[in-house]
Amino acid sequence: MKKEQEKMSDTIVSPSASRACGPASLIKRWAPAAILVAGIAAAYVAGAHKYLSLTAIADNRDALMGFVAGNYVLALLVFMIVYTGAVALSLPGALVLTILGGFLFGWAVGGVITVIAATLGAVIIFLAARTSLGDTLASKAGPWMEKLSGGFRKDAFNYMLFLRLVPVFPFWLVNIAPAIAGVGLGTYTIATLIGIIPGTFAFSLAGSGLDSIIEAQKLTFESCVTQNGAANCTFSLDASVLVTPQLLAAFVALGIVAIIPVVIKKLRSRHAGKA
């Protein structure tokens, strides 16, 4: 019984209890908020979000591939930092970055680097949400927050794993909701790391074949220009071209597998109650 209580205490940690260890200084409490807000503002002012698109990748394909060819290790490091920052700052475009990782480094290396970077970024925003940002982010989450909190209270790890495997809610919300709901850092980190692996490698694999899609789209664009003139043609790529029905079906199947332990636990508790 004692071991079970200790295990539960590691899984769910009360936010109020974590802050009751003594009055934290204003600098320590508000530093995460200040850094994240400044980072988000700087990213948007610099127009970083405008580059998180497949069209931007296609437009800069030769420059990107040339940089990777001449500076492979540095390119990996830069990609990892950018991805971590994008997740930590909750910038849109994580899917595009995952595809870009597979495009630049191949599905295997790109997948591994992306999993590490995404987990680091998710942990950063999780820790920030447990400080001064908690109330602000909870209000931003709105009614979704209560729905998620109920699932975390019942079975934090498996519910967290399910949310990672099946993108039912926005990625940024799944990053902050566990912190506000009181999920432990260890449970959050492990479930995040495991849960994002299938989706990450699936889109990295899709990214490894992006070059052929870019070539096909460029041929279509050039044909349009020849027939109708440049003013009447637009070159663009959308992530939806890589999301196939088979890929979506795979995510649904993974979600069903992840939710099985929760269902079994609930059925057992009902059976024990009737007994």
Beta strands, then each sheet from edge to edge (+ up, - down):
end
